[in-house]
């Protein structure tokens, strides 16, 4: 699999707006799918190489970062700043059919979580087995 332009990936990563879904089937000559969070719109979604929304998970709070796991589930941070401390889970994992697998909340130790780093999933994001 060829990786997209590194500067584009860095720009997207820094903005936490649109991140390539390397695990998705590559469409030759048409780019790649990407996973996005819409903090203001309170949703996460995956957009096809053609620009169509393929999957959307609305109503999840204020998503700020996400990972698409090899099993297809999505793990998202739920940023709780601006007066929302302690009001909801800080991390949420959902299945492709939007069922909650688990949530994490530790409002005593952490006020909010803006970014995630998945450490216990086998695979390599640069080889397309784990997606950020």
C-alpha positions as a Markdown table, in Angstrom:
| # | Residue | x | y | z |
|---|---|---|---|---|
| 1 | Unk | 0.0 | 0.0 | 0.0 |
| 2 | Unk | 1.3 | 3.5 | -0.9 |
| 3 | Unk | 1.0 | 6.1 | 1.8 |
| 4 | Unk | -0.5 | 9.5 | 0.9 |
| 5 | Unk | 1.6 | 12.6 | 0.7 |
| 6 | Unk | 3.4 | 12.9 | 4.1 |
| 7 | Unk | 2.8 | 16.7 | 4.3 |
| 8 | Unk | -0.9 | 16.2 | 3.7 |
| 9 | Unk | -1.1 | 13.6 | 6.5 |
| 10 | Unk | 0.8 | 15.8 | 8.9 |
| 11 | Unk | -1.5 | 18.7 | 8.1 |
| 12 | Unk | -4.6 | 16.6 | 8.7 |
| 13 | Unk | -3.1 | 15.1 | 11.8 |
| 14 | Unk | -2.3 | 18.4 | 13.3 |
| 15 | Unk | -5.8 | 19.8 | 12.6 |
| 16 | Unk | -7.4 | 16.6 | 14.0 |
| 17 | Unk | -10.0 | 17.1 | 11.3 |
| 18 | Unk | -9.5 | 14.4 | 8.7 |
| 19 | Unk | -7.2 | 11.4 | 9.0 |
| 20 | Unk | -6.7 | 8.7 | 6.4 |
| 21 | Unk | -8.3 | 5.3 | 7.0 |
| 22 | Unk | -5.3 | 3.2 | 5.9 |
| 23 | Unk | -7.1 | 0.0 | 6.6 |
| 24 | Unk | -9.8 | 0.7 | 4.0 |
| 25 | Unk | -9.7 | -0.9 | 0.6 |
| 26 | Unk | -7.5 | 1.3 | -1.6 |
| 27 | Unk | -9.2 | 2.6 | -4.7 |
| 28 | Unk | -6.6 | 2.9 | -7.4 |
| 29 | Unk | -6.2 | 6.4 | -8.8 |
| 30 | Unk | -9.1 | 7.8 | -6.7 |
| 31 | Unk | -7.4 | 8.7 | -3.4 |
| 32 | Unk | -8.5 | 7.1 | -0.1 |
| 33 | Unk | -11.2 | 7.1 | 2.6 |
| 34 | Unk | -10.7 | 9.2 | 5.7 |
| 35 | Unk | -12.0 | 9.3 | 9.3 |
| 36 | Unk | -13.1 | 12.6 | 10.6 |
| 37 | Unk | -14.4 | 14.2 | 13.8 |
| 38 | Unk | -16.7 | 17.2 | 13.8 |
| 39 | Unk | -16.3 | 18.7 | 17.2 |
| 40 | Unk | -19.0 | 21.4 | 16.7 |
| 41 | Unk | -21.3 | 19.0 | 15.0 |
| 42 | Unk | -20.9 | 16.4 | 17.8 |
| 43 | Unk | -20.2 | 13.5 | 15.4 |
| 44 | Unk | -17.6 | 11.3 | 13.9 |
| 45 | Unk | -17.7 | 10.0 | 10.3 |
| 46 | Unk | -15.9 | 8.2 | 7.5 |
| 47 | Unk | -15.8 | 9.8 | 4.1 |
| 48 | Unk | -15.2 | 7.8 | 0.9 |
| 49 | Unk | -12.5 | 8.6 | -1.7 |
| 50 | Unk | -15.3 | 10.2 | -3.8 |
| 51 | Unk | -16.3 | 12.5 | -0.9 |
| 52 | Unk | -19.5 | 10.7 | 0.2 |
| 53 | Unk | -20.2 | 10.0 | 3.9 |
| 54 | Unk | -20.1 | 6.2 | 4.3 |
| 55 | Unk | -20.6 | 6.1 | 8.1 |
| 56 | Unk | -21.6 | 8.6 | 10.6 |
| 57 | Unk | -22.0 | 8.5 | 14.4 |
| 58 | Unk | -23.9 | 11.6 | 15.7 |
| 59 | Unk | -24.7 | 12.6 | 19.2 |
| 60 | Unk | -21.5 | 11.5 | 20.9 |
| 61 | Unk | -20.6 | 14.7 | 22.7 |
| 62 | Unk | -17.6 | 16.7 | 21.5 |
| 63 | Unk | -15.3 | 14.2 | 19.7 |
| 64 | Unk | -11.8 | 15.4 | 19.3 |
| 65 | Unk | -9.7 | 12.4 | 18.2 |
| 66 | Unk | -10.5 | 8.9 | 16.9 |
| 67 | Unk | -9.0 | 5.6 | 15.9 |
| 68 | Unk | -10.6 | 3.0 | 13.6 |
| 69 | Unk | -9.5 | -0.4 | 15.0 |
| 70 | Unk | -8.8 | -3.6 | 12.9 |
| 71 | Unk | -12.2 | -5.0 | 14.0 |
| 72 | Unk | -14.0 | -2.0 | 12.5 |
| 73 | Unk | -14.9 | -0.4 | 15.9 |
| 74 | Unk | -14.1 | 3.3 | 16.4 |
| 75 | Unk | -12.6 | 4.7 | 19.6 |
| 76 | Unk | -13.1 | 8.4 | 20.2 |
| 77 | Unk | -12.1 | 11.0 | 22.8 |
| 78 | Unk | -14.9 | 13.2 | 24.0 |
| 79 | Unk | -13.5 | 16.6 | 24.9 |
| 80 | Unk | -15.4 | 18.0 | 27.9 |
| 81 | Unk | -14.0 | 21.6 | 28.2 |
| 82 | Unk | -15.8 | 24.9 | 28.5 |
| 83 | Unk | -17.9 | 24.1 | 31.5 |
| 84 | Unk | -18.6 | 20.4 | 30.6 |
| 85 | Unk | -16.1 | 18.8 | 33.0 |
| 86 | Unk | -17.5 | 15.7 | 34.6 |
| 87 | Unk | -20.7 | 15.5 | 32.5 |
| 88 | Unk | -20.0 | 12.6 | 30.2 |
| 89 | Unk | -17.6 | 9.7 | 29.4 |
| 90 | Unk | -14.2 | 10.9 | 28.2 |
| 91 | Unk | -13.5 | 8.0 | 25.8 |
| 92 | Unk | -16.1 | 6.0 | 23.9 |
| 93 | Unk | -15.8 | 2.9 | 21.7 |
| 94 | Unk | -18.6 | 2.1 | 19.2 |
| 95 | Unk | -19.2 | -0.7 | 16.7 |
| 96 | Unk | -19.8 | 0.0 | 13.0 |
| 97 | Unk | -23.6 | -0.2 | 13.8 |
| 98 | Unk | -23.0 | 2.5 | 16.5 |
| 99 | Unk | -23.5 | 0.3 | 19.6 |
| 100 | Unk | -21.4 | 1.4 | 22.6 |
| 101 | Unk | -18.8 | -1.2 | 23.5 |
| 102 | Unk | -17.4 | 0.6 | 26.5 |
| 103 | Unk | -16.8 | 4.0 | 27.9 |
| 104 | Unk | -14.1 | 5.5 | 30.1 |
| 105 | Unk | -14.6 | 8.3 | 32.7 |
| 106 | Unk | -12.2 | 9.3 | 35.4 |
| 107 | Unk | -13.1 | 12.8 | 36.3 |
| 108 | Unk | -11.1 | 12.9 | 39.5 |
| 109 | Unk | -7.8 | 12.2 | 37.7 |
| 110 | Unk | -8.4 | 13.9 | 34.4 |
| 111 | Unk | -10.7 | 16.9 | 33.6 |
| 112 | Unk | -10.9 | 16.1 | 29.9 |
| 113 | Unk | -9.1 | 14.0 | 27.3 |
| 114 | Unk | -8.5 | 15.5 | 23.9 |
| 115 | Unk | -6.3 | 12.9 | 22.2 |
| 116 | Unk | -5.8 | 9.1 | 22.2 |
| 117 | Unk | -3.0 | 6.8 | 21.6 |
| 118 | Unk | -4.0 | 3.1 | 21.3 |
| 119 | Unk | -1.2 | 0.9 | 22.6 |
| 120 | Unk | -2.6 | -2.6 | 23.1 |
| 121 | Unk | -3.9 | -3.3 | 19.6 |
| 122 | Unk | -1.6 | -5.4 | 17.6 |
| 123 | Unk | -0.6 | -4.0 | 14.2 |
| 124 | Unk | 1.1 | -1.1 | 12.6 |
| 125 | Unk | -0.8 | 2.0 | 11.5 |
| 126 | Unk | 1.7 | 2.6 | 8.7 |
| 127 | Unk | 0.9 | -0.9 | 7.3 |
| 128 | Unk | -2.9 | -0.3 | 7.5 |
| 129 | Unk | -3.7 | -2.6 | 10.3 |
| 130 | Unk | -4.6 | 0.2 | 12.9 |
| 131 | Unk | -6.0 | 3.5 | 11.7 |
| 132 | Unk | -5.7 | 6.9 | 13.2 |
